[in-house]
Amino acid sequence: MKLDTTTFVLLRRLAPALDDVLNAGEVEHADQAMGLASLGQLCAQLFDAYHCRHPDDIAQARLDALESQ
C-alpha cells in the first residue's frame, strides 16, 4: 500500500519520538509521549486502511501469529 505524501511526511516527523524512546529506554518528557500517541493513532489508521484493502492477508497474518505463540 503506497503512502500518500502527507502521511509519509507525518511519519517522518513522528519517527524521531520513537527513536528517542528506543535509545533512552524510557519516555523522558511529555513531548515524546505526545509524539508516541500521535504515531500510534497514525499507525492504527494505516492498519485500518490496509485491512480494508487486504482483509485475507490480515486474517492469515493473525493466524500465523497465533500459531507461532
mmCIF file as Biopython writes it, N, C-alpha, C and O atoms, coordinates in Angstrom:
data_model
#
loop_
_atom_site.group_PDB
_atom_site.id
_atom_site.type_symbol
_atom_site.label_atom_id
_atom_site.label_alt_id
_atom_site.label_comp_id
_atom_site.label_asym_id
_atom_site.label_entity_id
_atom_site.label_seq_id
_atom_site.pdbx_PDB_ins_code
_atom_site.Cartn_x
_atom_site.Cartn_y
_atom_site.Cartn_z
_atom_site.occupancy
_atom_site.B_iso_or_equiv
_atom_site.auth_seq_id
_atom_site.auth_asym_id
_atom_site.pdbx_PDB_model_num
ATOM 1   N N  . MET A ? 1  ? 0.853   -1.166  0.000  1.0 0.0 1  A 1 
ATOM 2   C CA . MET A ? 1  ? 0.000   0.000   0.000  1.0 0.0 1  A 1 
ATOM 3   C C  . MET A ? 1  ? 0.899   1.229   0.000  1.0 0.0 1  A 1 
ATOM 4   O O  . MET A ? 1  ? 1.677   1.447   0.928  1.0 0.0 1  A 1 
ATOM 5   N N  . LYS A ? 2  ? 0.782   2.004   -1.027 1.0 0.0 2  A 1 
ATOM 6   C CA . LYS A ? 2  ? 1.590   3.228   -1.149 1.0 0.0 2  A 1 
ATOM 7   C C  . LYS A ? 2  ? 1.032   4.306   -0.227 1.0 0.0 2  A 1 
ATOM 8   O O  . LYS A ? 2  ? -0.180  4.500   -0.134 1.0 0.0 2  A 1 
ATOM 9   N N  . LEU A ? 3  ? 1.936   4.998   0.447  1.0 0.0 3  A 1 
ATOM 10  C CA . LEU A ? 3  ? 1.532   6.087   1.335  1.0 0.0 3  A 1 
ATOM 11  C C  . LEU A ? 3  ? 1.404   7.383   0.545  1.0 0.0 3  A 1 
ATOM 12  O O  . LEU A ? 3  ? 2.200   7.667   -0.350 1.0 0.0 3  A 1 
ATOM 13  N N  . ASP A ? 4  ? 0.379   8.164   0.898  1.0 0.0 4  A 1 
ATOM 14  C CA . ASP A ? 4  ? 0.290   9.481   0.275  1.0 0.0 4  A 1 
ATOM 15  C C  . ASP A ? 4  ? 1.374   10.374  0.885  1.0 0.0 4  A 1 
ATOM 16  O O  . ASP A ? 4  ? 1.923   10.071  1.945  1.0 0.0 4  A 1 
ATOM 17  N N  . THR A ? 5  ? 1.663   11.452  0.212  1.0 0.0 5  A 1 
ATOM 18  C CA . THR A ? 5  ? 2.753   12.335  0.626  1.0 0.0 5  A 1 
ATOM 19  C C  . THR A ? 5  ? 2.544   12.877  2.028  1.0 0.0 5  A 1 
ATOM 20  O O  . THR A ? 5  ? 3.489   12.934  2.813  1.0 0.0 5  A 1 
ATOM 21  N N  . THR A ? 6  ? 1.326   13.275  2.354  1.0 0.0 6  A 1 
ATOM 22  C CA . THR A ? 6  ? 1.044   13.841  3.676  1.0 0.0 6  A 1 
ATOM 23  C C  . THR A ? 6  ? 1.321   12.829  4.776  1.0 0.0 6  A 1 
ATOM 24  O O  . THR A ? 6  ? 1.933   13.163  5.790  1.0 0.0 6  A 1 
ATOM 25  N N  . THR A ? 7  ? 0.871   11.593  4.579  1.0 0.0 7  A 1 
ATOM 26  C CA . THR A ? 7  ? 1.097   10.546  5.577  1.0 0.0 7  A 1 
ATOM 27  C C  . THR A ? 7  ? 2.581   10.246  5.721  1.0 0.0 7  A 1 
ATOM 28  O O  . THR A ? 7  ? 3.082   10.082  6.834  1.0 0.0 7  A 1 
ATOM 29  N N  . PHE A ? 8  ? 3.279   10.175  4.597  1.0 0.0 8  A 1 
ATOM 30  C CA . PHE A ? 8  ? 4.711   9.903   4.625  1.0 0.0 8  A 1 
ATOM 31  C C  . PHE A ? 8  ? 5.460   10.983  5.397  1.0 0.0 8  A 1 
ATOM 32  O O  . PHE A ? 8  ? 6.325   10.678  6.218  1.0 0.0 8  A 1 
ATOM 33  N N  . VAL A ? 9  ? 5.131   12.234  5.135  1.0 0.0 9  A 1 
ATOM 34  C CA . VAL A ? 9  ? 5.788   13.352  5.821  1.0 0.0 9  A 1 
ATOM 35  C C  . VAL A ? 9  ? 5.481   13.301  7.314  1.0 0.0 9  A 1 
ATOM 36  O O  . VAL A ? 9  ? 6.364   13.547  8.136  1.0 0.0 9  A 1 
ATOM 37  N N  . LEU A ? 10 ? 4.247   12.987  7.668  1.0 0.0 10 A 1 
ATOM 38  C CA . LEU A ? 10 ? 3.871   12.900  9.074  1.0 0.0 10 A 1 
ATOM 39  C C  . LEU A ? 10 ? 4.625   11.771  9.778  1.0 0.0 10 A 1 
ATOM 40  O O  . LEU A ? 10 ? 5.080   11.941  10.909 1.0 0.0 10 A 1 
ATOM 41  N N  . LEU A ? 11 ? 4.757   10.631  9.119  1.0 0.0 11 A 1 
ATOM 42  C CA . LEU A ? 11 ? 5.541   9.531   9.700  1.0 0.0 11 A 1 
ATOM 43  C C  . LEU A ? 11 ? 6.993   9.954   9.918  1.0 0.0 11 A 1 
ATOM 44  O O  . LEU A ? 11 ? 7.581   9.656   10.957 1.0 0.0 11 A 1 
ATOM 45  N N  . ARG A ? 12 ? 7.558   10.636  8.952  1.0 0.0 12 A 1 
ATOM 46  C CA . ARG A ? 12 ? 8.939   11.129  9.082  1.0 0.0 12 A 1 
ATOM 47  C C  . ARG A ? 12 ? 9.080   12.087  10.257 1.0 0.0 12 A 1 
ATOM 48  O O  . ARG A ? 12 ? 10.081  12.060  10.973 1.0 0.0 12 A 1 
ATOM 49  N N  . ARG A ? 13 ? 8.062   12.942  10.452 1.0 0.0 13 A 1 
ATOM 50  C CA . ARG A ? 13 ? 8.104   13.919  11.538 1.0 0.0 13 A 1 
ATOM 51  C C  . ARG A ? 13 ? 7.971   13.242  12.902 1.0 0.0 13 A 1 
ATOM 52  O O  . ARG A ? 13 ? 8.571   13.687  13.881 1.0 0.0 13 A 1 
ATOM 53  N N  . LEU A ? 14 ? 7.183   12.162  12.963 1.0 0.0 14 A 1 
ATOM 54  C CA . LEU A ? 14 ? 6.941   11.489  14.235 1.0 0.0 14 A 1 
ATOM 55  C C  . LEU A ? 14 ? 7.998   10.429  14.576 1.0 0.0 14 A 1 
ATOM 56  O O  . LEU A ? 14 ? 8.143   10.062  15.742 1.0 0.0 14 A 1 
ATOM 57  N N  . ALA A ? 15 ? 8.718   9.946   13.598 1.0 0.0 15 A 1 
ATOM 58  C CA . ALA A ? 15 ? 9.703   8.879   13.819 1.0 0.0 15 A 1 
ATOM 59  C C  . ALA A ? 15 ? 10.758  9.213   14.877 1.0 0.0 15 A 1 
ATOM 60  O O  . ALA A ? 15 ? 11.132  8.325   15.643 1.0 0.0 15 A 1 
ATOM 61  N N  . PRO A ? 16 ? 11.252  10.449  14.956 1.0 0.0 16 A 1 
ATOM 62  C CA . PRO A ? 16 ? 12.255  10.746  15.972 1.0 0.0 16 A 1 
ATOM 63  C C  . PRO A ? 16 ? 11.764  10.520  17.413 1.0 0.0 16 A 1 
ATOM 64  O O  . PRO A ? 16 ? 12.570  10.209  18.290 1.0 0.0 16 A 1 
ATOM 65  N N  . ALA A ? 17 ? 10.480  10.671  17.662 1.0 0.0 17 A 1 
ATOM 66  C CA . ALA A ? 17 ? 9.961   10.421  19.017 1.0 0.0 17 A 1 
ATOM 67  C C  . ALA A ? 17 ? 10.180  8.963   19.393 1.0 0.0 17 A 1 
ATOM 68  O O  . ALA A ? 17 ? 10.605  8.668   20.510 1.0 0.0 17 A 1 
ATOM 69  N N  . LEU A ? 18 ? 9.896   8.057   18.480 1.0 0.0 18 A 1 
ATOM 70  C CA . LEU A ? 18 ? 10.114  6.630   18.743 1.0 0.0 18 A 1 
ATOM 71  C C  . LEU A ? 18 ? 11.600  6.334   18.872 1.0 0.0 18 A 1 
ATOM 72  O O  . LEU A ? 18 ? 12.009  5.573   19.749 1.0 0.0 18 A 1 
ATOM 73  N N  . ASP A ? 19 ? 12.397  6.922   18.015 1.0 0.0 19 A 1 
ATOM 74  C CA . ASP A ? 19 ? 13.844  6.721   18.071 1.0 0.0 19 A 1 
ATOM 75  C C  . ASP A ? 19 ? 14.420  7.190   19.405 1.0 0.0 19 A 1 
ATOM 76  O O  . ASP A ? 19 ? 15.258  6.505   19.992 1.0 0.0 19 A 1 
ATOM 77  N N  . ASP A ? 20 ? 13.978  8.350   19.887 1.0 0.0 20 A 1 
ATOM 78  C CA . ASP A ? 20 ? 14.445  8.867   21.176 1.0 0.0 20 A 1 
ATOM 79  C C  . ASP A ? 20 ? 14.111  7.907   22.315 1.0 0.0 20 A 1 
ATOM 80  O O  . ASP A ? 20 ? 14.950  7.637   23.174 1.0 0.0 20 A 1 
ATOM 81  N N  . VAL A ? 21 ? 12.892  7.399   22.317 1.0 0.0 21 A 1 
ATOM 82  C CA . VAL A ? 21 ? 12.464  6.480   23.381 1.0 0.0 21 A 1 
ATOM 83  C C  . VAL A ? 21 ? 13.247  5.171   23.313 1.0 0.0 21 A 1 
ATOM 84  O O  . VAL A ? 21 ? 13.657  4.637   24.343 1.0 0.0 21 A 1 
ATOM 85  N N  . LEU A ? 22 ? 13.453  4.661   22.118 1.0 0.0 22 A 1 
ATOM 86  C CA . LEU A ? 22 ? 14.211  3.422   21.970 1.0 0.0 22 A 1 
ATOM 87  C C  . LEU A ? 22 ? 15.662  3.595   22.415 1.0 0.0 22 A 1 
ATOM 88  O O  . LEU A ? 22 ? 16.236  2.697   23.032 1.0 0.0 22 A 1 
ATOM 89  N N  . ASN A ? 23 ? 16.247  4.739   22.105 1.0 0.0 23 A 1 
ATOM 90  C CA . ASN A ? 23 ? 17.628  4.991   22.509 1.0 0.0 23 A 1 
ATOM 91  C C  . ASN A ? 23 ? 17.762  5.186   24.014 1.0 0.0 23 A 1 
ATOM 92  O O  . ASN A ? 23 ? 18.731  4.723   24.615 1.0 0.0 23 A 1 
ATOM 93  N N  . ALA A ? 24 ? 16.798  5.868   24.628 1.0 0.0 24 A 1 
ATOM 94  C CA . ALA A ? 24 ? 16.872  6.157   26.060 1.0 0.0 24 A 1 
ATOM 95  C C  . ALA A ? 24 ? 16.338  5.010   26.913 1.0 0.0 24 A 1 
ATOM 96  O O  . ALA A ? 24 ? 16.694  4.883   28.084 1.0 0.0 24 A 1 
ATOM 97  N N  . GLY A ? 25 ? 15.493  4.186   26.330 1.0 0.0 25 A 1 
ATOM 98  C CA . GLY A ? 25 ? 14.884  3.103   27.105 1.0 0.0 25 A 1 
ATOM 99  C C  . GLY A ? 25 ? 13.780  3.587   28.024 1.0 0.0 25 A 1 
ATOM 100 O O  . GLY A ? 25 ? 13.330  2.859   28.909 1.0 0.0 25 A 1 
ATOM 101 N N  . GLU A ? 26 ? 13.341  4.834   27.807 1.0 0.0 26 A 1 
ATOM 102 C CA . GLU A ? 26 ? 12.270  5.396   28.622 1.0 0.0 26 A 1 
ATOM 103 C C  . GLU A ? 26 ? 11.692  6.618   27.926 1.0 0.0 26 A 1 
ATOM 104 O O  . GLU A ? 26 ? 12.313  7.216   27.047 1.0 0.0 26 A 1 
ATOM 105 N N  . VAL A ? 27 ? 10.487  6.967   28.347 1.0 0.0 27 A 1 
ATOM 106 C CA . VAL A ? 27 ? 9.879   8.221   27.886 1.0 0.0 27 A 1 
ATOM 107 C C  . VAL A ? 27 ? 10.336  9.287   28.863 1.0 0.0 27 A 1 
ATOM 108 O O  . VAL A ? 27 ? 10.010  9.242   30.049 1.0 0.0 27 A 1 
ATOM 109 N N  . GLU A ? 28 ? 11.093  10.246  28.353 1.0 0.0 28 A 1 
ATOM 110 C CA . GLU A ? 28 ? 11.729  11.222  29.229 1.0 0.0 28 A 1 
ATOM 111 C C  . GLU A ? 28 ? 10.929  12.505  29.414 1.0 0.0 28 A 1 
ATOM 112 O O  . GLU A ? 28 ? 11.079  13.171  30.439 1.0 0.0 28 A 1 
ATOM 113 N N  . HIS A ? 29 ? 10.081  12.873  28.449 1.0 0.0 29 A 1 
ATOM 114 C CA . HIS A ? 29 ? 9.287   14.080  28.631 1.0 0.0 29 A 1 
ATOM 115 C C  . HIS A ? 29 ? 7.986   14.020  27.852 1.0 0.0 29 A 1 
ATOM 116 O O  . HIS A ? 29 ? 7.773   13.143  27.014 1.0 0.0 29 A 1 
ATOM 117 N N  . ALA A ? 30 ? 7.123   14.979  28.155 1.0 0.0 30 A 1 
ATOM 118 C CA . ALA A ? 30 ? 5.768   14.998  27.605 1.0 0.0 30 A 1 
ATOM 119 C C  . ALA A ? 30 ? 5.750   15.068  26.079 1.0 0.0 30 A 1 
ATOM 120 O O  . ALA A ? 30 ? 4.869   14.481  25.451 1.0 0.0 30 A 1 
ATOM 121 N N  . ASP A ? 31 ? 6.696   15.767  25.479 1.0 0.0 31 A 1 
ATOM 122 C CA . ASP A ? 31 ? 6.735   15.862  24.019 1.0 0.0 31 A 1 
ATOM 123 C C  . ASP A ? 31 ? 6.906   14.478  23.389 1.0 0.0 31 A 1 
ATOM 124 O O  . ASP A ? 31 ? 6.293   14.181  22.363 1.0 0.0 31 A 1 
ATOM 125 N N  . GLN A ? 32 ? 7.732   13.641  23.997 1.0 0.0 32 A 1 
ATOM 126 C CA . GLN A ? 32 ? 7.911   12.285  23.493 1.0 0.0 32 A 1 
ATOM 127 C C  . GLN A ? 32 ? 6.613   11.491  23.630 1.0 0.0 32 A 1 
ATOM 128 O O  . GLN A ? 32 ? 6.220   10.768  22.714 1.0 0.0 32 A 1 
ATOM 129 N N  . ALA A ? 33 ? 5.962   11.626  24.761 1.0 0.0 33 A 1 
ATOM 130 C CA . ALA A ? 33 ? 4.702   10.909  24.980 1.0 0.0 33 A 1 
ATOM 131 C C  . ALA A ? 33 ? 3.653   11.337  23.958 1.0 0.0 33 A 1 
ATOM 132 O O  . ALA A ? 33 ? 2.926   10.501  23.421 1.0 0.0 33 A 1 
ATOM 133 N N  . MET A ? 34 ? 3.576   12.625  23.693 1.0 0.0 34 A 1 
ATOM 134 C CA . MET A ? 34 ? 2.624   13.123  22.701 1.0 0.0 34 A 1 
ATOM 135 C C  . MET A ? 34 ? 2.972   12.610  21.303 1.0 0.0 34 A 1 
ATOM 136 O O  . MET A ? 34 ? 2.083   12.246  20.533 1.0 0.0 34 A 1 
ATOM 137 N N  . GLY A ? 35 ? 4.251   12.582  20.981 1.0 0.0 35 A 1 
ATOM 138 C CA . GLY A ? 35 ? 4.685   12.048  19.691 1.0 0.0 35 A 1 
ATOM 139 C C  . GLY A ? 35 ? 4.329   10.579  19.549 1.0 0.0 35 A 1 
ATOM 140 O O  . GLY A ? 35 ? 3.889   10.140  18.487 1.0 0.0 35 A 1 
ATOM 141 N N  . LEU A ? 36 ? 4.519   9.825   20.617 1.0 0.0 36 A 1 
ATOM 142 C CA . LEU A ? 36 ? 4.170   8.404   20.579 1.0 0.0 36 A 1 
ATOM 143 C C  . LEU A ? 36 ? 2.669   8.205   20.404 1.0 0.0 36 A 1 
ATOM 144 O O  . LEU A ? 36 ? 2.243   7.316   19.667 1.0 0.0 36 A 1 
ATOM 145 N N  . ALA A ? 37 ? 1.872   9.021   21.072 1.0 0.0 37 A 1 
ATOM 146 C CA . ALA A ? 37 ? 0.413   8.931   20.930 1.0 0.0 37 A 1 
ATOM 147 C C  . ALA A ? 37 ? -0.014  9.235   19.491 1.0 0.0 37 A 1 
ATOM 148 O O  . ALA A ? 37 ? -0.860  8.540   18.930 1.0 0.0 37 A 1 
ATOM 149 N N  . SER A ? 38 ? 0.570   10.262  18.910 1.0 0.0 38 A 1 
ATOM 150 C CA . SER A ? 38 ? 0.253   10.619  17.522 1.0 0.0 38 A 1 
ATOM 151 C C  . SER A ? 38 ? 0.686   9.517   16.565 1.0 0.0 38 A 1 
ATOM 152 O O  . SER A ? 38 ? -0.033  9.179   15.624 1.0 0.0 38 A 1 
ATOM 153 N N  . LEU A ? 39 ? 1.860   8.965   16.812 1.0 0.0 39 A 1 
ATOM 154 C CA . LEU A ? 39 ? 2.360   7.873   15.983 1.0 0.0 39 A 1 
ATOM 155 C C  . LEU A ? 39 ? 1.443   6.656   16.096 1.0 0.0 39 A 1 
ATOM 156 O O  . LEU A ? 39 ? 1.156   6.002   15.094 1.0 0.0 39 A 1 
ATOM 157 N N  . GLY A ? 40 ? 0.991   6.355   17.290 1.0 0.0 40 A 1 
ATOM 158 C CA . GLY A ? 40 ? 0.082   5.230   17.497 1.0 0.0 40 A 1 
ATOM 159 C C  . GLY A ? 40 ? -1.225  5.416   16.740 1.0 0.0 40 A 1 
ATOM 160 O O  . GLY A ? 40 ? -1.731  4.476   16.127 1.0 0.0 40 A 1 
ATOM 161 N N  . GLN A ? 41 ? -1.768  6.619   16.781 1.0 0.0 41 A 1 
ATOM 162 C CA . GLN A ? 41 ? -3.008  6.899   16.054 1.0 0.0 41 A 1 
ATOM 163 C C  . GLN A ? 41 ? -2.809  6.752   14.550 1.0 0.0 41 A 1 
ATOM 164 O O  . GLN A ? 41 ? -3.653  6.181   13.860 1.0 0.0 41 A 1 
ATOM 165 N N  . LEU A ? 42 ? -1.697  7.265   14.048 1.0 0.0 42 A 1 
ATOM 166 C CA . LEU A ? 42 ? -1.418  7.168   12.624 1.0 0.0 42 A 1 
ATOM 167 C C  . LEU A ? 42 ? -1.220  5.710   12.214 1.0 0.0 42 A 1 
ATOM 168 O O  . LEU A ? 42 ? -1.712  5.289   11.168 1.0 0.0 42 A 1 
ATOM 169 N N  . CYS A ? 43 ? -0.511  4.946   13.025 1.0 0.0 43 A 1 
ATOM 170 C CA . CYS A ? 43 ? -0.301  3.529   12.723 1.0 0.0 43 A 1 
ATOM 171 C C  . CYS A ? 43 ? -1.634  2.778   12.700 1.0 0.0 43 A 1 
ATOM 172 O O  . CYS A ? 43 ? -1.844  1.917   11.845 1.0 0.0 43 A 1 
ATOM 173 N N  . ALA A ? 44 ? -2.525  3.096   13.625 1.0 0.0 44 A 1 
ATOM 174 C CA . ALA A ? 44 ? -3.848  2.458   13.646 1.0 0.0 44 A 1 
ATOM 175 C C  . ALA A ? 44 ? -4.632  2.796   12.381 1.0 0.0 44 A 1 
ATOM 176 O O  . ALA A ? 44 ? -5.307  1.935   11.817 1.0 0.0 44 A 1 
ATOM 177 N N  . GLN A ? 45 ? -4.541  4.046   11.939 1.0 0.0 45 A 1 
ATOM 178 C CA . GLN A ? 45 ? -5.231  4.444   10.707 1.0 0.0 45 A 1 
ATOM 179 C C  . GLN A ? 45 ? -4.657  3.715   9.498  1.0 0.0 45 A 1 
ATOM 180 O O  . GLN A ? 45 ? -5.402  3.287   8.616  1.0 0.0 45 A 1 
ATOM 181 N N  . LEU A ? 46 ? -3.345  3.575   9.457  1.0 0.0 46 A 1 
ATOM 182 C CA . LEU A ? 46 ? -2.712  2.855   8.349  1.0 0.0 46 A 1 
ATOM 183 C C  . LEU A ? 46 ? -3.105  1.381   8.364  1.0 0.0 46 A 1 
ATOM 184 O O  . LEU A ? 46 ? -3.356  0.793   7.312  1.0 0.0 46 A 1 
ATOM 185 N N  . PHE A ? 47 ? -3.158  0.787   9.549  1.0 0.0 47 A 1 
ATOM 186 C CA . PHE A ? 47 ? -3.577  -0.609  9.659  1.0 0.0 47 A 1 
ATOM 187 C C  . PHE A ? 47 ? -5.009  -0.762  9.149  1.0 0.0 47 A 1 
ATOM 188 O O  . PHE A ? 47 ? -5.298  -1.670  8.369  1.0 0.0 47 A 1 
ATOM 189 N N  . ASP A ? 48 ? -5.903  0.121   9.585  1.0 0.0 48 A 1 
ATOM 190 C CA . ASP A ? 48 ? -7.301  0.035   9.156  1.0 0.0 48 A 1 
ATOM 191 C C  . ASP A ? 48 ? -7.428  0.141   7.633  1.0 0.0 48 A 1 
ATOM 192 O O  . ASP A ? 48 ? -8.197  -0.595  7.015  1.0 0.0 48 A 1 
ATOM 193 N N  . ALA A ? 49 ? -6.677  1.054   7.045  1.0 0.0 49 A 1 
ATOM 194 C CA . ALA A ? 49 ? -6.717  1.221   5.590  1.0 0.0 49 A 1 
ATOM 195 C C  . ALA A ? 49 ? -6.189  -0.028  4.887  1.0 0.0 49 A 1 
ATOM 196 O O  . ALA A ? 49 ? -6.761  -0.479  3.895  1.0 0.0 49 A 1 
ATOM 197 N N  . TYR A ? 50 ? -5.095  -0.580  5.407  1.0 0.0 50 A 1 
ATOM 198 C CA . TYR A ? 50 ? -4.532  -1.794  4.807  1.0 0.0 50 A 1 
ATOM 199 C C  . TYR A ? 50 ? -5.513  -2.955  4.972  1.0 0.0 50 A 1 
ATOM 200 O O  . TYR A ? 50 ? -5.725  -3.735  4.043  1.0 0.0 50 A 1 
ATOM 201 N N  . HIS A ? 51 ? -6.103  -3.061  6.149  1.0 0.0 51 A 1 
ATOM 202 C CA . HIS A ? 51 ? -7.046  -4.149  6.429  1.0 0.0 51 A 1 
ATOM 203 C C  . HIS A ? 51 ? -8.248  -4.095  5.484  1.0 0.0 51 A 1 
ATOM 204 O O  . HIS A ? 51 ? -8.722  -5.134  5.025  1.0 0.0 51 A 1 
ATOM 205 N N  . CYS A ? 52 ? -8.741  -2.890  5.193  1.0 0.0 52 A 1 
ATOM 206 C CA . CYS A ? 52 ? -9.862  -2.750  4.261  1.0 0.0 52 A 1 
ATOM 207 C C  . CYS A ? 52 ? -9.507  -3.247  2.868  1.0 0.0 52 A 1 
ATOM 208 O O  . CYS A ? 52 ? -10.353 -3.804  2.169  1.0 0.0 52 A 1 
ATOM 209 N N  . ARG A ? 53 ? -8.276  -3.051  2.471  1.0 0.0 53 A 1 
ATOM 210 C CA . ARG A ? 53 ? -7.834  -3.458  1.130  1.0 0.0 53 A 1 
ATOM 211 C C  . ARG A ? 53 ? -7.383  -4.914  1.061  1.0 0.0 53 A 1 
ATOM 212 O O  . ARG A ? 53 ? -7.477  -5.549  0.011  1.0 0.0 53 A 1 
ATOM 213 N N  . HIS A ? 54 ? -6.898  -5.435  2.172  1.0 0.0 54 A 1 
ATOM 214 C CA . HIS A ? 54 ? -6.317  -6.782  2.173  1.0 0.0 54 A 1 
ATOM 215 C C  . HIS A ? 54 ? -6.782  -7.592  3.385  1.0 0.0 54 A 1 
ATOM 216 O O  . HIS A ? 54 ? -5.951  -8.035  4.179  1.0 0.0 54 A 1 
ATOM 217 N N  . PRO A ? 55 ? -8.088  -7.793  3.541  1.0 0.0 55 A 1 
ATOM 218 C CA . PRO A ? 55 ? -8.583  -8.485  4.738  1.0 0.0 55 A 1 
ATOM 219 C C  . PRO A ? 55 ? -8.077  -9.924  4.853  1.0 0.0 55 A 1 
ATOM 220 O O  . PRO A ? 55 ? -7.824  -10.401 5.960  1.0 0.0 55 A 1 
ATOM 221 N N  . ASP A ? 56 ? -7.927  -10.616 3.730  1.0 0.0 56 A 1 
ATOM 222 C CA . ASP A ? 56 ? -7.452  -12.000 3.784  1.0 0.0 56 A 1 
ATOM 223 C C  . ASP A ? 56 ? -6.006  -12.082 4.261  1.0 0.0 56 A 1 
ATOM 224 O O  . ASP A ? 56 ? -5.645  -12.986 5.014  1.0 0.0 56 A 1 
ATOM 225 N N  . ASP A ? 57 ? -5.184  -11.139 3.824  1.0 0.0 57 A 1 
ATOM 226 C CA . ASP A ? 57 ? -3.787  -11.110 4.261  1.0 0.0 57 A 1 
ATOM 227 C C  . ASP A ? 57 ? -3.690  -10.867 5.763  1.0 0.0 57 A 1 
ATOM 228 O O  . ASP A ? 57 ? -2.871  -11.484 6.445  1.0 0.0 57 A 1 
ATOM 229 N N  . ILE A ? 58 ? -4.532  -9.963  6.279  1.0 0.0 58 A 1 
ATOM 230 C CA . ILE A ? 58 ? -4.526  -9.683  7.717  1.0 0.0 58 A 1 
ATOM 231 C C  . ILE A ? 58 ? -4.998  -10.910 8.493  1.0 0.0 58 A 1 
ATOM 232 O O  . ILE A ? 58 ? -4.419  -11.261 9.521  1.0 0.0 58 A 1 
ATOM 233 N N  . ALA A ? 59 ? -6.045  -11.557 7.998  1.0 0.0 59 A 1 
ATOM 234 C CA . ALA A ? 59 ? -6.542  -12.758 8.670  1.0 0.0 59 A 1 
ATOM 235 C C  . ALA A ? 59 ? -5.458  -13.828 8.727  1.0 0.0 59 A 1 
ATOM 236 O O  . ALA A ? 59 ? -5.282  -14.482 9.755  1.0 0.0 59 A 1 
ATOM 237 N N  . GLN A ? 60 ? -4.739  -14.007 7.639  1.0 0.0 60 A 1 
ATOM 238 C CA . GLN A ? 60 ? -3.667  -15.005 7.616  1.0 0.0 60 A 1 
ATOM 239 C C  . GLN A ? 60 ? -2.528  -14.613 8.549  1.0 0.0 60 A 1 
ATOM 240 O O  . GLN A ? 60 ? -1.976  -15.466 9.245  1.0 0.0 60 A 1 
ATOM 241 N N  . ALA A ? 61 ? -2.176  -13.345 8.569  1.0 0.0 61 A 1 
ATOM 242 C CA . ALA A ? 61 ? -1.109  -12.882 9.462  1.0 0.0 61 A 1 
ATOM 243 C C  . ALA A ? 61 ? -1.494  -13.105 10.920 1.0 0.0 61 A 1 
ATOM 244 O O  . ALA A ? 61 ? -0.650  -13.464 11.740 1.0 0.0 61 A 1 
ATOM 245 N N  . ARG A ? 62 ? -2.767  -12.892 11.243 1.0 0.0 62 A 1 
ATOM 246 C CA . ARG A ? 62 ? -3.238  -13.127 12.617 1.0 0.0 62 A 1 
ATOM 247 C C  . ARG A ? 62 ? -3.153  -14.610 12.969 1.0 0.0 62 A 1 
ATOM 248 O O  . ARG A ? 62 ? -2.729  -14.972 14.067 1.0 0.0 62 A 1 
ATOM 249 N N  . LEU A ? 63 ? -3.556  -15.462 12.033 1.0 0.0 63 A 1 
ATOM 250 C CA . LEU A ? 63 ? -3.451  -16.906 12.273 1.0 0.0 63 A 1 
ATOM 251 C C  . LEU A ? 63 ? -2.000  -17.328 12.449 1.0 0.0 63 A 1 
ATOM 252 O O  . LEU A ? 63 ? -1.683  -18.120 13.336 1.0 0.0 63 A 1 
ATOM 253 N N  . ASP A ? 64 ? -1.128  -16.804 11.611 1.0 0.0 64 A 1 
ATOM 254 C CA . ASP A ? 64 ? 0.289   -17.126 11.712 1.0 0.0 64 A 1 
ATOM 255 C C  . ASP A ? 64 ? 0.862   -16.691 13.058 1.0 0.0 64 A 1 
ATOM 256 O O  . ASP A ? 64 ? 1.657   -17.412 13.662 1.0 0.0 64 A 1 
ATOM 257 N N  . ALA A ? 65 ? 0.456   -15.511 13.526 1.0 0.0 65 A 1 
ATOM 258 C CA . ALA A ? 65 ? 0.940   -15.015 14.820 1.0 0.0 65 A 1 
ATOM 259 C C  . ALA A ? 65 ? 0.457   -15.902 15.966 1.0 0.0 65 A 1 
ATOM 260 O O  . ALA A ? 65 ? 1.206   -16.166 16.906 1.0 0.0 65 A 1 
ATOM 261 N N  . LEU A ? 66 ? -0.782  -16.359 15.888 1.0 0.0 66 A 1 
ATOM 262 C CA . LEU A ? 66 ? -1.307  -17.251 16.935 1.0 0.0 66 A 1 
ATOM 263 C C  . LEU A ? 66 ? -0.573  -18.591 16.933 1.0 0.0 66 A 1 
ATOM 264 O O  . LEU A ? 66 ? -0.270  -19.136 17.994 1.0 0.0 66 A 1 
ATOM 265 N N  . GLU A ? 67 ? -0.293  -19.111 15.766 1.0 0.0 67 A 1 
ATOM 266 C CA . GLU A ? 67 ? 0.401   -20.389 15.656 1.0 0.0 67 A 1 
ATOM 267 C C  . GLU A ? 67 ? 1.827   -20.312 16.170 1.0 0.0 67 A 1 
ATOM 268 O O  . GLU A ? 67 ? 2.355   -21.300 16.680 1.0 0.0 67 A 1 
ATOM 269 N N  . SER A ? 68 ? 2.456   -19.159 16.046 1.0 0.0 68 A 1 
ATOM 270 C CA . SER A ? 68 ? 3.848   -19.029 16.469 1.0 0.0 68 A 1 
ATOM 271 C C  . SER A ? 68 ? 3.996   -18.808 17.977 1.0 0.0 68 A 1 
ATOM 272 O O  . SER A ? 68 ? 5.112   -18.806 18.498 1.0 0.0 68 A 1 
ATOM 273 N N  . GLN A ? 69 ? 2.886   -18.625 18.670 1.0 0.0 69 A 1 
ATOM 274 C CA . GLN A ? 69 ? 2.975   -18.394 20.128 1.0 0.0 69 A 1 
ATOM 275 C C  . GLN A ? 69 ? 3.177   -19.680 20.870 1.0 0.0 69 A 1 
ATOM 276 O O  . GLN A ? 69 ? 3.273   -19.676 22.098 1.0 0.0 69 A 1 
#
